[in-house]
Amino acid sequence: MLPLGAVMFCLYYFSFRFLIKWRQLKTPGREDEVDDETPVVSISGNERAAGIVQALGGRENIVDVDCCATRLRITVKNPQNVVVEAFKQLGSRGAFVRGEGVQVVYGPHVTLIKNEVEEFIGS
């Protein structure tokens, strides 16, 4: 049984390796590199908070600001006023709107960004 397993392993390994390389199959780790990231300009926290509030449709459109481990979660009054494309220029990895909720992915430093936005809204 063990020799049969070794033979089958070699057969599968080399045949799939050949097919993947010959047909240029996109397996995990072999995807095309996409350079769609917008260059992020280094901006201060207050400027970033101002940009986020502006992208959300202004102070009057924001109902609540919260965050989880990697996302800034905002409740807005009018989701049509949110400019999703603007978040990429502010260092976001992505954003989406679901109903009145907006989620912006910033990564593990999102707590600092949440505090900046809350301070900006409060001032």
C-alpha positions as CSV (number, residue, x, y, z in Angstrom):
1,M,0.0,0.0,0.0
2,L,2.8,2.4,0.8
3,P,4.6,2.0,-2.5
4,L,1.3,2.6,-4.4
5,G,0.9,5.8,-2.4
6,A,4.4,7.0,-3.3
7,V,3.7,6.3,-7.0
8,M,0.4,8.1,-6.9
9,F,1.9,11.1,-5.2
10,C,4.6,11.4,-7.8
11,L,2.1,10.9,-10.6
12,Y,-0.3,13.6,-9.2
13,Y,2.5,16.0,-8.3
14,F,4.3,16.1,-11.6
15,S,1.3,15.9,-13.8
16,F,-0.4,18.8,-12.0
17,R,2.8,20.8,-11.8
18,F,3.2,20.4,-15.6
19,L,-0.4,21.4,-16.3
20,I,-0.2,24.4,-14.1
21,K,3.0,25.7,-15.7
22,W,2.0,24.8,-19.2
23,R,-1.5,26.3,-19.1
24,Q,-0.5,29.2,-16.9
25,L,-3.3,28.3,-14.4
26,K,-3.9,30.9,-11.7
27,T,-3.5,29.0,-8.5
28,P,-3.3,30.8,-5.1
29,G,0.0,32.7,-5.1
30,R,0.3,32.8,-8.9
31,E,-2.3,35.5,-9.6
32,D,-1.4,38.5,-11.8
33,E,-0.1,41.4,-9.7
34,V,-2.6,44.2,-10.0
35,D,-1.3,47.7,-9.3
36,D,-4.6,49.4,-8.8
37,E,-3.6,51.1,-5.6
38,T,-3.8,54.8,-5.6
39,P,-0.7,56.4,-4.2
40,V,-1.4,57.6,-0.7
41,V,-0.1,61.0,0.1
42,S,1.2,61.4,3.6
43,I,-1.4,63.6,5.4
44,S,-1.9,64.6,9.0
45,G,-4.6,63.1,11.1
46,N,-6.7,66.2,11.1
47,E,-6.5,66.4,7.3
48,R,-7.4,62.8,7.0
49,A,-10.4,63.2,9.3
50,A,-11.6,66.2,7.3
51,G,-11.3,64.1,4.1
52,I,-13.2,61.2,5.7
53,V,-16.0,63.5,6.9
54,Q,-16.2,65.2,3.5
55,A,-16.4,61.8,1.7
56,L,-19.2,60.8,4.1
57,G,-21.3,63.8,3.0
58,G,-20.4,66.3,5.7
59,R,-20.9,66.5,9.5
60,E,-24.6,66.8,9.1
61,N,-24.8,63.4,7.3
62,I,-23.0,61.4,10.0
63,V,-25.2,59.8,12.7
64,D,-22.7,57.5,14.5
65,V,-19.0,56.6,14.2
66,D,-17.7,53.2,15.5
67,C,-15.0,50.7,14.6
68,C,-14.1,47.1,14.9
69,A,-10.6,45.5,14.6
70,T,-10.0,46.7,11.0
71,R,-13.0,48.7,9.8
72,L,-14.4,52.1,10.5
73,R,-18.2,51.7,10.7
74,I,-20.3,54.8,10.2
75,T,-24.0,55.3,10.2
76,V,-25.2,58.1,7.8
77,K,-28.5,59.8,7.2
78,N,-28.3,59.8,3.4
79,P,-26.1,57.1,1.8
80,Q,-26.3,58.8,-1.6
81,N,-24.1,61.6,-0.3
82,V,-21.2,59.1,0.4
83,V,-18.3,59.2,-2.1
84,V,-16.9,55.7,-1.9
85,E,-14.0,56.3,-4.3
86,A,-12.6,59.1,-2.1
87,F,-11.6,56.7,0.7
88,K,-8.8,55.1,-1.4
89,Q,-7.0,58.4,-1.6
90,L,-7.3,58.7,2.2
91,G,-5.4,55.4,2.9
92,S,-8.3,53.0,2.8
93,R,-8.1,49.5,1.4
94,G,-11.7,49.6,0.4
95,A,-15.1,50.9,1.4
96,F,-18.7,49.8,0.8
97,V,-22.2,51.1,1.7
98,R,-25.0,48.8,3.0
99,G,-28.2,50.7,3.6
100,E,-27.4,53.5,6.0
101,G,-24.2,51.8,7.1
102,V,-20.8,52.6,5.6
103,Q,-17.7,50.4,6.3
104,V,-14.3,51.6,5.4
105,V,-11.3,49.1,5.7
106,Y,-8.2,50.8,7.2
107,G,-6.5,48.0,9.0
108,P,-5.4,47.6,12.7
109,H,-4.8,51.3,13.2
110,V,-8.5,52.1,12.6
111,T,-8.9,53.1,16.3
112,L,-6.7,56.1,15.9
113,I,-8.6,57.1,12.8
114,K,-11.9,56.8,14.6
115,N,-10.6,59.1,17.4
116,E,-9.4,61.6,14.8
117,V,-12.8,61.6,13.1
118,E,-14.7,61.9,16.4
119,E,-12.4,64.9,17.5
120,F,-13.0,66.5,14.1
121,I,-16.8,66.1,14.3
122,G,-16.8,67.4,17.9
123,S,-14.8,70.6,17.1
